[in-house]
Amino acid sequence: MTPRICLAALVLALLSGCGAQEKREDAIRVQPPEKRKLTPAEEKREYAMTYERGLAMAQRRDYAVALGYFERAVELAPASIEARFALGACYEQTGDPVRAIRQYQQILTIRPNDADVYANLGTSYVKLYQREHNKVWLSLARDAWERSLALRPGQSDVRNYLASIDATPRHAAPVK
């Protein structure tokens, strides 16, 4: 009997109520096989492949799919700033700025003077402000963008973001 047929017979027996309690307990005890531990070289290859697939999906604007690839890339290489940055950007694009902020903050513990991370951090804070209308988020966005500009002054997009905060009436959210 092939494994597929055995499994089908077991499922039928369980569903029909046939068989002793022991058969049900045996079926419950069946566990999936353990994952084989990857060698460092295999981890490196899988990281590169997974990260590249994530980039390809993000370029197609399929952020939800890219998210899974970048999550796996971060599992494989937790210190990878590039994978964390891409993961944060995908969280932001899929409507989860809180998780994006966590990724950006983790990057800043590794590389505290990254202008791009501060720029994206500000954008995530603005998205929280737009969702919750809490001025604290707007203040944090301003701080992040000012820090980004202090690190790299020539960012016209970040200057425009700051100008939109300054031009925002007290009751409205800045246009992004």
Contact map, one row per residue, 1 for C-alpha under 8 A:
11101100000000000000000000000000000000000000000000000000000000000000000000000000000000000000000000000000000000000000000000000000000000000000000000000000000000000000000000000000
11111100000000000000000000000000000000000000000000000000000000000000000000000000000000000000000000000000000000000000000000000000000000000000000000000000000000000000000000000000
11111110000000000000000000000000000000000000000000000000000000000000000000000000000000000000000000000000000000000000000000000000000000000000000000000000000000000000000000000000
01111111000000000000000000000000000000000000000000000000000000000000000000000000000000000000000000000000000000000000000000000000000000000000000000000000000000000000000000000000
11111111100000000000000000000000000000000000000000000000000000000000000000000000000000000000000000000000000000000000000000000000000000000000000000000000000000000000000000000000
11111111110000000000000000000000000000000000000000000000000000000000000000000000000000000000000000000000000000000000000000000000000000000000000000000000000000000000000000000000
00111111111000000000000000000000000000000000000000000000000000000000000000000000000000000000000000000000000000000000000000000000000000000000000000000000000000000000000000000000
00011111111100000000000000000000000000000000000000000000000000000000000000000000000000000000000000000000000000000000000000000000000000000000000000000000000000000000000000000000
00001111111110000000000000000000000000000000000000000000000000000000000000000000000000000000000000000000000000000000000000000000000000000000000000000000000000000000000000000000
00000111111111000000000000100000000000000000000000000000000000000000000000000000000000000000000000000000000000000000000000000000000000000000000000000000000000000000000000000000
00000011111111100000000000000000000000000000000000000000000000000000000000000000000000000000000000000000000000000000000000000000000000000000000000000000000000000000000000000000
00000001111111110000000000000000000000000000000000000000000000000000000000000000000000000000000000000000000000000000000000000000000000000000000000000000000000000000000000000000
00000000111111111110000000000000000000000000000000000000000000000000000000000000000000000000000000000000000000000000000000000000000000000000000000000000000000000000000000000000
00000000011111111110000100000000000000000000000000000000000000000000000000000000000000000000000000000000000000000000000000000000000000000000000000000000000000000000000000000000
00000000001111111100000000000000000000000000000000000000000000000000000000000000000000000000000000000000000000000000000000000000000000000000000000000000000000000000000000000000
00000000000111111100000000000000000000000000000000000000000000000000000000000000000000000000000000000000000000000000000000000000000000000000000000000000000000000000000000000000
00000000000011111110000000000000000000000000000000000000000000000000000000000000000000000000000000000000000000000000000000000000000000000000000000000000000000000000000000000000
00000000000011111111000000000000000000000000000000000000000000000000000000000000000000000000000000000000000000000000000000000000000000000000000000000000000000000000000000000000
00000000000011001111111100000000000000000000000000000000000000000000000000000000000000000000000000000000000000000000000000000000000000000000000000000000000000000000000000000000
00000000000000000111111100000000000000000000000000000000000000000000000000000000000000000000000000000000000000000000000000000000000000000000000000000000000000000000000000000000
00000000000000000011111110000000000000000000000000000000000000000000000000000000000000000000000000000000000000000000000000000000000000000000000000000000000000000000000000000000
00000000000000000011111111000000000000000000000000000000000000000000000000000000000000000000000000000000000000000000000000000000000000000000000000000000000000000000000000000000
00000000000000000011111111100000000000000000000000000000000000000000000000000000000000000000000000000000000000000000000000000000000000000000000000000000000000000000000000000000
00000000000001000011111111110000000000000000000000000000000000000000000000000000000000000000000000000000000000000000000000000000000000000000000000000000000000000000000000000000
00000000000000000000111111111000000000000000000000000000000000000000000000000000000000000000000000000000000000000000000000000000000000000000000000000000000000000000000000000000
00000000000000000000011111111100000000000000000000000000000000000000000000000000000000000000000000000000000000000000000000000000000000000000000000000000000000000000000000000000
00000000010000000000001111111100000000000000000000000000000000000000000000000000000000000000000000000000000000000000000000000000000000000000000000000000000000000000000000000000
00000000000000000000000111111110000000000000000000000000000000000000000000000000000000000000000000000000000000000000000000000000000000000000000000000000000000000000000000000000
00000000000000000000000011111110000000000000000000000000000000000000000000000000000000000000000000000000000000000000000000000000000000000000000000000000000000000000000000000000
00000000000000000000000001111111000000000000000000000000000000000000000000000000000000000000000000000000000000000000000000000000000000000000000000000000000000000000000000000000
00000000000000000000000000011111100000000000000000000000000000000000000000000000000000000000000000000000000000000000000000000000000000000000000000000000000000000000000000000000
00000000000000000000000000000111110000000000000000000000000000000000000000000000000000000000000000000000000000000000000000000000000000000000000000000000000000000000000000000000
00000000000000000000000000000011111000000000000000000000000000000000000000000000000000000000000000000000000000000000000000000000000000000000000000000000000000000000000000000000
00000000000000000000000000000001111100000000000000000000000000000000000000000000000000000000000000000000000000000000000000000000000000000000000000000000000000000000000000000000
00000000000000000000000000000000111110000000000000000000000000000000000000000000000000000000000000000000000000000000000000000000000000000000000000000000000000000000000000000000
00000000000000000000000000000000011111000000000000000000000000000000000000000000000000000000000000000000000000000000000000000000000000000000000000000000000000000000000000000000
00000000000000000000000000000000001111100000000000000000000000000000000000000000000000000000000000000000000000000000000000000000000000000000000000000000000000000000000000000000
00000000000000000000000000000000000111111110000000000000000000000000000000000000000000000000000000000000000000000000000000000000000000000000000000000000000000000000000000000000
00000000000000000000000000000000000011111110000000000000000000000000000000000000000000000000000000000000000000000000000000000000000000000000000000000000000000000000000000000000
00000000000000000000000000000000000001111111000000000000000000000000000000000000000000000000000000000000000000000000000000000000000000000000000000000000000000000000000000000000
00000000000000000000000000000000000001111111100000000000000000000000000000000000000000000000000000000000000000000000000000000000000000000000000000000000000000000000000000000000
00000000000000000000000000000000000001111111110000000000000000000000000000000000000000000000000000000000000000000000000000000000000000000000000000000000000000000000000000000000
00000000000000000000000000000000000001111111111000000000000000000000000000010000000000000000000000000000000000000000000000000000000000000000000000000000000000000000000000000000
00000000000000000000000000000000000000011111111100000000000000000000000000010000000000000000000000000000000000000000000000000000000000000000000000000000000000000000000000000000
00000000000000000000000000000000000000001111111110000000000000000000000000000000000000000000000000000000000000000000000000000000000000000000000000000000000000000000000000000000
00000000000000000000000000000000000000000111111111000000000000000000000000010000000000000000000000000000000000000000000000000000000000000000000000000000000000000000000000000000
00000000000000000000000000000000000000000011111111100000000000000000000110011000000000000000000000000000000000000000000000000000000000000000000000000000000000000000000000000000
00000000000000000000000000000000000000000001111111110000000000000000000010000000000000000000000000000000000000000000000000000000000000000000000000000000000000000000000000000000
00000000000000000000000000000000000000000000111111111000000000000000000000000000000000000000000000000000000000000000000000000000000000000000000000000000000000000000000000000000
00000000000000000000000000000000000000000000011111111100000000000000110110000000000000000000000000000000000000000000000000000000000000000000000000000000000000000000000000000000
00000000000000000000000000000000000000000000001111111110000000000000110010000000001000000000000000000000000000000000000000000000000000000000000000000000000000000000000000000000
00000000000000000000000000000000000000000000000111111111000000000000000000000000000000000000000000000000000000000000000000000000000000000000000000000000000000000000000000000000
00000000000000000000000000000000000000000000000011111111100000000100100000000000000000000000000000000000000000000000000000000000000000000000000000000000000000000000000000000000
00000000000000000000000000000000000000000000000001111111110000001111110000000000000000000000000000000000000000000000000000000000000000000000000000000000000000000000000000000000
00000000000000000000000000000000000000000000000000111111111000000100000000000000000001000000000000000000000000000000000000000000000000000000000000000000000000000000000000000000
00000000000000000000000000000000000000000000000000011111111100000100000000000000000000000000000000000000000000000000000000000000000000000000000000000000000000000000000000000000
00000000000000000000000000000000000000000000000000001111111111101100000000000000000000000000000000000000000000000000000000000000000000000000000000000000000000000000000000000000
00000000000000000000000000000000000000000000000000000111111111100100000000000000000000000100000000000000000000000000000000000000000000000000000000000000000000000000000000000000
00000000000000000000000000000000000000000000000000000011111111000000000000000000000000000000000000000000000000000000000000000000000000000000000000000000000000000000000000000000
00000000000000000000000000000000000000000000000000000001111111000000000000000000000000000000000000000000000000000000000000000000000000000000000000000000000000000000000000000000
00000000000000000000000000000000000000000000000000000000111111100000000000000000000000000000000000000000000000000000000000000000000000000000000000000000000000000000000000000000
00000000000000000000000000000000000000000000000000000000111111111100000000000000000000000000000000000000000000000000000000000000000000000000000000000000000000000000000000000000
00000000000000000000000000000000000000000000000000000000110011111110000000000000000000000100110000000000000000000000000000000000000000000000000000000000000000000000000000000000
00000000000000000000000000000000000000000000000000000000000001111111000000000000000000000100010000000000000000000000000000000000000000000000000000000000000000000000000000000000
00000000000000000000000000000000000000000000000000000100100001111111100000000000000000000000000000000000000000000000000000000000000000000000000000000000000000000000000000000000
00000000000000000000000000000000000000000000000000001111110001111111110000000000000000000100000000000000000000000000000000000000000000000000000000000000000000000000000000000000
00000000000000000000000000000000000000000000000000000100000000111111111000000000000000100110000000000000000000000000000000000000000000000000000000000000000000000000000000000000
00000000000000000000000000000000000000000000000000000100000000011111111100000000000000000000000000000000000000000000000000000000000000000000000000000000000000000000000000000000
00000000000000000000000000000000000000000000000001101100000000001111111110000000000000000000000000000000000000000000000000000000000000000000000000000000000000000000000000000000
00000000000000000000000000000000000000000000000001100100000000000111111111000000001101100000000000000000000000000000000000000000000000000000000000000000000000000000000000000000
00000000000000000000000000000000000000000000000000000000000000000011111111100000000000100000000000000000000000000000000000000000000000000000000000000000000000000000000000000000
00000000000000000000000000000000000000000000001001000000000000000001111111110000000000000000000000000000000000000000000000000000000000000000000000000000000000000000000000000000
00000000000000000000000000000000000000000000001101100000000000000000111111111100001000000000000000000000000000000000000000000000000000000000000000000000000000000000000000000000
00000000000000000000000000000000000000000000000000000000000000000000011111111111001100000000000000000000000000000000000000000000000000000000000000000000000000000000000000000000
00000000000000000000000000000000000000000000000000000000000000000000001111111100000000000000000000000000000000000000000000000000000000000000000000000000000000000000000000000000
00000000000000000000000000000000000000000011011000000000000000000000000111111100000000000000000000000000000000000000000000000000000000000000000000000000000000000000000000000000
00000000000000000000000000000000000000000000001000000000000000000000000011111111000000000000000000000000000000000000000000000000000000000000000000000000000000000000000000000000
00000000000000000000000000000000000000000000000000000000000000000000000011111111000100000000000000000000000000000000000000000000000000000000000000000000000000000000000000000000
00000000000000000000000000000000000000000000000000000000000000000000000001001111100000000000000000000000000001000000000000000000000000000000000000000000000000000000000000000000
00000000000000000000000000000000000000000000000000000000000000000000000001001111111100000000000000000000000000000000000000000000000000000000000000000000000000000000000000000000
00000000000000000000000000000000000000000000000000000000000000000000000000000011111110000000000000000000001001000000000000000000000000000000000000000000000000000000000000000000
00000000000000000000000000000000000000000000000000000000000000000000000000000001111111000000000000000000000000000000000000000000000000000000000000000000000000000000000000000000
00000000000000000000000000000000000000000000000000100000000000000000010011000001111111100000000000000000000000000000000000000000000000000000000000000000000000000000000000000000
00000000000000000000000000000000000000000000000000000000000000000000010001000101111111110000000000000011001000000000000000000000000000000000000000000000000000000000000000000000
00000000000000000000000000000000000000000000000000000000000000000000000000000000111111111000000000000011001000000000100000000000000000000000000000000000000000000000000000000000
00000000000000000000000000000000000000000000000000000010000000000000010000000000011111111100000000000000000000000000000000000000000000000000000000000000000000000000000000000000
00000000000000000000000000000000000000000000000000000000000000000010011000000000001111111110000000010010000000000000000000000000000000000000000000000000000000000000000000000000
00000000000000000000000000000000000000000000000000000000000000000000000000000000000111111111000000111111000000000000000000000000000000000000000000000000000000000000000000000000
00000000000000000000000000000000000000000000000000000000000000000000000000000000000011111111100000010000000000000000000100000000000000000000000000000000000000000000000000000000
00000000000000000000000000000000000000000000000000000000010000110110000000000000000001111111110000010000000000000000000000000000000000000000000000000000000000000000000000000000
00000000000000000000000000000000000000000000000000000000000000000010000000000000000000111111111110110000000000000000000000000000000000000000000000000000000000000000000000000000
00000000000000000000000000000000000000000000000000000000000000000000000000000000000000011111111110110000000000000000000000010000000000000000000000000000000000000000000000000000
00000000000000000000000000000000000000000000000000000000000000100000000000000000000000001111111100000000000000000000000000000000000000000000000000000000000000000000000000000000
00000000000000000000000000000000000000000000000000000000000000110000000000000000000000000111111100000000000000000000000000000000000000000000000000000000000000000000000000000000
00000000000000000000000000000000000000000000000000000000000000000000000000000000000000000011111110000000000000000000000000000000000000000000000000000000000000000000000000000000
00000000000000000000000000000000000000000000000000000000000000000000000000000000000000000011111111110000000000000000000000000000000000000000000000000000000000000000000000000000
00000000000000000000000000000000000000000000000000000000000000000000000000000000000000000011001111111000000000000000000000011011000000000000000000000000000000000000000000000000
00000000000000000000000000000000000000000000000000000000000000000000000000000000000000000000000111111100000000000000000000010001000000000000000000000000000000000000000000000000
00000000000000000000000000000000000000000000000000000000000000000000000000000000000000010011000111111110000000000000000000000000000000000000000000000000000000000000000000000000
00000000000000000000000000000000000000000000000000000000000000000000000000000000000000111111000111111111000000000000000010010000000000000000000000000000000000000000000000000000
00000000000000000000000000000000000000000000000000000000000000000000000000000000000000010000000011111111100000000000000010011000000000000000000000000000000000000000000000000000
00000000000000000000000000000000000000000000000000000000000000000000000000000000000000010000000001111111110000000000000000000000000000000000000000000000000000000000000000000000
00000000000000000000000000000000000000000000000000000000000000000000000000000000000110110000000000111111111000000000000000000000000000000000000000000000000000000000000000000000
00000000000000000000000000000000000000000000000000000000000000000000000000000000000110010000000000011111111100000000110110000000000000000000000000000000000000000000000000000000
00000000000000000000000000000000000000000000000000000000000000000000000000000000000000000000000000001111111110000000000000000000000000000000000000000000000000000000000000000000
00000000000000000000000000000000000000000000000000000000000000000000000000000000000000000000000000000111111111000000000000000000000000000000000000000000000000000000000000000000
00000000000000000000000000000000000000000000000000000000000000000000000000000000100110000000000000000011111111110000100000000000000000000000000000000000000000000000000000000000
00000000000000000000000000000000000000000000000000000000000000000000000000000000000000000000000000000001111111111100100000000000000000000000000000000000000000000000000000000000
00000000000000000000000000000000000000000000000000000000000000000000000000000000000000000000000000000000111111110000000000000000000000000000000000000000000000000000000000000000
00000000000000000000000000000000000000000000000000000000000000000000000000000010100000000000000000000000011111110000000000000000000000000000000000000000000000000000000000000000
00000000000000000000000000000000000000000000000000000000000000000000000000000000000000000000000000000000001111111100000000000000000000000000000000000000000000000000000000000000
00000000000000000000000000000000000000000000000000000000000000000000000000000000000000000000000000000000001111111100000000000000000000000000000000000000000000000000000000000000
00000000000000000000000000000000000000000000000000000000000000000000000000000000000000000000000000000000000100111110000000000000000000000000000000000010000000000000000000000000
00000000000000000000000000000000000000000000000000000000000000000000000000000000000000000000000000000000000100111111110000000000000000000000000000010010000000000000000000000000
00000000000000000000000000000000000000000000000000000000000000000000000000000000000000000000000000000000000000001111111000000000000000000000000000111011000000000000000000000000
00000000000000000000000000000000000000000000000000000000000000000000000000000000000000000000000000000000000000000111111100000000000000000000000000010000000000000000000000000000
00000000000000000000000000000000000000000000000000000000000000000000000000000000000010000000000000000001001100000111111110000000000000000000000000010000000000000000000000000000
00000000000000000000000000000000000000000000000000000000000000000000000000000000000000000000000000000001000000000111111111000000000000000000000110110000000000000000000000000000
00000000000000000000000000000000000000000000000000000000000000000000000000000000000000000000000000000000000000000011111111100000000000000000000110010000000001000000000000000000
00000000000000000000000000000000000000000000000000000000000000000000000000000000000000001000000000000001000000000001111111110000000000000000000000000000000000000000000000000000
00000000000000000000000000000000000000000000000000000000000000000000000000000000000000000000000000011001000000000000111111111000000000000000100110000000000000000000000000000000
00000000000000000000000000000000000000000000000000000000000000000000000000000000000000000000000000000000000000000000011111111100000000000001111110000000000000000000000000000000
00000000000000000000000000000000000000000000000000000000000000000000000000000000000000000000000000000000000000000000001111111110000000000000100000000000000000000000000000000000
00000000000000000000000000000000000000000000000000000000000000000000000000000000000000000001000011011000000000000000000111111111000000000000100000000000000000000000000000000000
00000000000000000000000000000000000000000000000000000000000000000000000000000000000000000000000010001000000000000000000011111111100000001101100000000000000000000000000000000000
00000000000000000000000000000000000000000000000000000000000000000000000000000000000000000000000000000000000000000000000001111111110000001100100000000000000000000000000000000100
00000000000000000000000000000000000000000000000000000000000000000000000000000000000000000000000010000000000000000000000000111111111000000000000000000000000000000000000000000000
00000000000000000000000000000000000000000000000000000000000000000000000000000000000000000000000011000000000000000000000000011111111110001000000000000000000000000000000000000000
00000000000000000000000000000000000000000000000000000000000000000000000000000000000000000000000000000000000000000000000000001111111111111100000000000000000000000000000000001000
00000000000000000000000000000000000000000000000000000000000000000000000000000000000000000000000000000000000000000000000000000111111110000000000000000000000000000000000000001100
00000000000000000000000000000000000000000000000000000000000000000000000000000000000000000000000000000000000000000000000000000011111110000000000000000000000000000000000000000000
00000000000000000000000000000000000000000000000000000000000000000000000000000000000000000000000000000000000000000000000000000001111111000000000000000000000000000000000000000000
00000000000000000000000000000000000000000000000000000000000000000000000000000000000000000000000000000000000000000000000000000001111111100000000000000000000000000000000000001000
00000000000000000000000000000000000000000000000000000000000000000000000000000000000000000000000000000000000000000000000000000000100111111100000000000000000000000000000000000000
00000000000000000000000000000000000000000000000000000000000000000000000000000000000000000000000000000000000000000000000000000000100011111110000000000000000000000000000000000000
00000000000000000000000000000000000000000000000000000000000000000000000000000000000000000000000000000000000000000000000000000000100001111111000000000000000000000000000000000000
00000000000000000000000000000000000000000000000000000000000000000000000000000000000000000000000000000000000000000000000000001101100001111111100000000000000000000000000000000000
00000000000000000000000000000000000000000000000000000000000000000000000000000000000000000000000000000000000000000000000000001100100001111111110000000000000000000000100000000000
00000000000000000000000000000000000000000000000000000000000000000000000000000000000000000000000000000000000000000000000000000000000000111111111000000000000000000000000000000000
00000000000000000000000000000000000000000000000000000000000000000000000000000000000000000000000000000000000000000000000001001000000000011111111100000000000000000000000000000000
00000000000000000000000000000000000000000000000000000000000000000000000000000000000000000000000000000000000000000000000011111100000000001111111110000000000000000000000000000000
00000000000000000000000000000000000000000000000000000000000000000000000000000000000000000000000000000000000000000000000001000000000000000111111111000000000000000100100000000000
00000000000000000000000000000000000000000000000000000000000000000000000000000000000000000000000000000000000000000000000001000000000000000011111111100000000000000000000000000000
00000000000000000000000000000000000000000000000000000000000000000000000000000000000000000000000000000000000000000000011011000000000000000001111111110000000000000000000000000000
00000000000000000000000000000000000000000000000000000000000000000000000000000000000000000000000000000000000000000000011011000000000000000000111111111000000001101100000000000000
00000000000000000000000000000000000000000000000000000000000000000000000000000000000000000000000000000000000000000000000000000000000000000000011111111100000000000100000000000000
00000000000000000000000000000000000000000000000000000000000000000000000000000000000000000000000000000000000000000010010000000000000000000000001111111110000000000000000000000000
00000000000000000000000000000000000000000000000000000000000000000000000000000000000000000000000000000000000000000111111000000000000000000000000111111111100001000000000000000000
00000000000000000000000000000000000000000000000000000000000000000000000000000000000000000000000000000000000000000010000000000000000000000000000011111111111001100000000000000000
00000000000000000000000000000000000000000000000000000000000000000000000000000000000000000000000000000000000000000000000000000000000000000000000001111111100000000000000000000000
00000000000000000000000000000000000000000000000000000000000000000000000000000000000000000000000000000000000000001110000000000000000000000000000000111111100000000000000000000000
00000000000000000000000000000000000000000000000000000000000000000000000000000000000000000000000000000000000000000010000000000000000000000000000000011111111000000000000000000000
00000000000000000000000000000000000000000000000000000000000000000000000000000000000000000000000000000000000000000000000000000000000000000000000000011111111000000000000000000000
00000000000000000000000000000000000000000000000000000000000000000000000000000000000000000000000000000000000000000000000000000000000000000000000000001001111100000000000000000000
00000000000000000000000000000000000000000000000000000000000000000000000000000000000000000000000000000000000000000000000000000000000000000000000000001001111111100000000000000000
00000000000000000000000000000000000000000000000000000000000000000000000000000000000000000000000000000000000000000000000000000000000000000000000000000000011111110000000000000000
00000000000000000000000000000000000000000000000000000000000000000000000000000000000000000000000000000000000000000000000000000000000000000000000000000000001111111000000000000000
00000000000000000000000000000000000000000000000000000000000000000000000000000000000000000000000000000000000000000000001000000000000000000000000010011000001111111100000000000000
00000000000000000000000000000000000000000000000000000000000000000000000000000000000000000000000000000000000000000000000000000000000000000000000010001000001111111110000000000000
00000000000000000000000000000000000000000000000000000000000000000000000000000000000000000000000000000000000000000000000000000000000000000000000000000000000111111111000000000000
00000000000000000000000000000000000000000000000000000000000000000000000000000000000000000000000000000000000000000000000000000000000000000000000010000000000011111111100000000001
00000000000000000000000000000000000000000000000000000000000000000000000000000000000000000000000000000000000000000000000000000000000000000000010011000000000001111111110000000000
00000000000000000000000000000000000000000000000000000000000000000000000000000000000000000000000000000000000000000000000000000000000000000000000000000000000000111111111000000000
00000000000000000000000000000000000000000000000000000000000000000000000000000000000000000000000000000000000000000000000000000000000000000000000000000000000000011111111100000111
00000000000000000000000000000000000000000000000000000000000000000000000000000000000000000000000000000000000000000000000000000000000000000100010000000000000000001111111100001100
00000000000000000000000000000000000000000000000000000000000000000000000000000000000000000000000000000000000000000000000000000000000000000000000000000000000000000111111100000000
00000000000000000000000000000000000000000000000000000000000000000000000000000000000000000000000000000000000000000000000000000000000000000000000000000000000000000011111110000100
00000000000000000000000000000000000000000000000000000000000000000000000000000000000000000000000000000000000000000000000000000000000000000000000000000000000000000001111111111100
00000000000000000000000000000000000000000000000000000000000000000000000000000000000000000000000000000000000000000000000000000000000000000000000000000000000000000000001111111000
00000000000000000000000000000000000000000000000000000000000000000000000000000000000000000000000000000000000000000000000000000000000000000000000000000000000000000000000111110000
00000000000000000000000000000000000000000000000000000000000000000000000000000000000000000000000000000000000000000000000000000000000000000000000000000000000000000000000111111000
00000000000000000000000000000000000000000000000000000000000000000000000000000000000000000000000000000000000000000000000000000000000000000000000000000000000000000000000111111100
00000000000000000000000000000000000000000000000000000000000000000000000000000000000000000000000000000000000000000000000000000000110010000000000000000000000000000000100110111110
00000000000000000000000000000000000000000000000000000000000000000000000000000000000000000000000000000000000000000000000000000100010000000000000000000000000000000001101100011111
00000000000000000000000000000000000000000000000000000000000000000000000000000000000000000000000000000000000000000000000000000000000000000000000000000000000000000001000000001111
00000000000000000000000000000000000000000000000000000000000000000000000000000000000000000000000000000000000000000000000000000000000000000000000000000000000000001001000000000111
